[in-house]
């Protein structure tokens, strides 16, 4: 498989967030099937990035100038309702990175951000948290993302 420059850059970016080796991903069955998707990641940016551990959350916040963390749980009905809206917003607002943290899988990050209920959204301008709110209101979420992008 030959990698274009965009695909290669997307692989490095994926590896920096996920902790996986870019070479290992590129040679995996998923990487072999999806080089075009990886190129789109570079040109568009990531859609929603699943952050499975505390270091992934830190890396995500560090490499993105504007970002939103969505704290969720697989058993949470309001989380399931807002998830497709969050995914659509990630496609609509290209200047903002969107991360997702499952509080059951990544309880350390949930503790760090003092998450008491899900869904909770934390918005960052650089490394600084500028907003935190709980609830599954699509209009509030989009309003906050628009404000973040305009900062």
C-alpha positions in Angstrom: 0.0 0.0 0.0 1.3 3.4 -0.9 0.4 6.3 1.4 -0.3 9.7 0.1 1.1 12.6 2.2 -2.4 13.4 3.5 -2.9 9.8 4.5 0.5 9.6 6.1 -0.2 12.7 8.1 -3.6 11.4 9.2 -2.0 8.2 10.4 0.5 10.1 12.5 -2.3 12.3 13.9 -4.4 9.2 14.7 -1.4 7.6 16.4 -0.7 10.6 18.5 -4.3 10.6 19.9 -4.9 6.8 20.1 -1.4 5.7 21.3 -1.4 3.1 18.5 1.5 3.0 16.1 0.6 4.6 12.7 2.5 1.8 10.9 0.6 -0.9 12.9 -2.7 0.7 12.0 -1.7 1.2 8.3 -0.8 -2.5 8.0 -3.8 -3.7 9.9 -6.9 -4.9 8.0 -8.8 -1.7 9.0 -6.0 0.5 7.7 -5.7 -1.4 4.5 -9.5 -1.0 3.9 -9.6 2.7 4.8 -6.8 4.7 3.3 -9.2 7.1 1.6 -11.1 7.6 4.9 -7.8 8.4 6.6 -7.0 11.0 3.9 -10.4 12.6 4.5 -9.6 12.8 8.2 -6.6 14.9 7.4 -8.4 17.2 5.0 -11.5 17.5 7.1 -10.2 16.7 10.6 -11.6 14.1 12.8 -15.3 13.6 13.3 -15.8 12.3 16.8 -12.8 10.8 18.4 -13.3 8.1 21.1 -10.9 8.8 24.0 -10.3 5.6 25.9 -7.9 6.7 28.6 -6.7 9.8 30.4 -3.6 10.3 28.3 -5.7 10.2 25.1 -7.9 13.0 26.6 -4.8 15.1 27.4 -3.3 14.6 23.9 -6.6 15.4 22.3 -6.8 18.7 24.3 -3.2 19.5 23.5 -3.2 19.1 19.8 -6.6 20.9 19.2 -7.0 24.6 19.6 -10.7 24.4 20.1 -12.4 21.2 21.3 -15.5 19.7 23.0 -15.4 16.7 25.2 -18.6 14.7 25.4 -18.9 12.5 28.6 -21.3 9.7 28.0 -22.3 6.2 29.1 -23.6 3.3 27.0 -26.6 2.8 29.4 -27.7 6.4 29.3 -30.9 7.1 27.2 -30.3 10.9 26.9 -26.7 10.2 25.8 -28.1 7.9 23.1 -30.5 10.7 22.0 -27.8 13.4 21.7 -25.1 11.2 20.1 -26.3 11.6 16.5 -26.6 15.4 17.0 -23.1 15.5 18.4 -21.8 13.5 15.4 -23.6 15.9 13.0 -22.1 18.9 14.7 -18.6 17.4 14.4 -19.1 17.4 10.6 -20.7 20.8 10.5 -18.1 22.8 12.6 -14.7 21.9 11.1 -12.8 24.4 13.3 -13.7 22.5 16.4 -12.5 19.0 17.4 -15.0 16.7 19.0 -14.0 14.0 21.5 -16.1 11.4 23.3 -15.4 9.9 26.7 -17.3 6.9 28.1 -17.3 7.4 31.9 -17.4 3.7 32.5 -14.4 3.0 30.4 -12.5 6.1 31.3 -13.4 6.9 34.9 -10.1 8.7 35.6 -11.0 11.4 33.0 -14.5 11.6 34.4 -13.0 12.2 37.9 -10.6 14.8 36.6 -13.4 16.8 35.1 -15.7 16.2 38.0 -18.4 14.6 35.9 -21.5 14.0 38.2 -24.1 13.3 35.4 -24.2 12.3 31.8 -24.3 13.6 29.2 -21.9 16.4 30.1 -20.0 18.6 27.7 -16.8 20.5 28.4 -15.7 23.1 25.9 -12.0 24.1 25.6 -10.3 27.1 24.0 -6.8 25.9 23.8 -6.1 24.0 27.0 -8.5 26.1 29.1 -12.0 24.8 29.9 -14.4 27.7 29.1 -17.8 26.0 29.5 -19.3 22.9 31.1 -22.9 21.9 31.0 -25.0 18.8 31.5 -28.0 17.8 29.4 -29.1 16.5 26.0 -30.5 19.8 24.6 -29.4 20.0 20.9 -30.0 23.7 20.6 -27.9 24.5 23.7 -25.1 22.2 22.4 -25.0 23.8 19.0 -25.2 27.4 20.5 -22.2 26.6 22.7 -20.2 25.1 19.8 -21.0 28.2 17.6 -19.7 30.4 20.4 -16.6 28.4 20.8 -15.8 28.4 17.1 -16.3 32.2 17.0 -13.8 32.9 19.8 
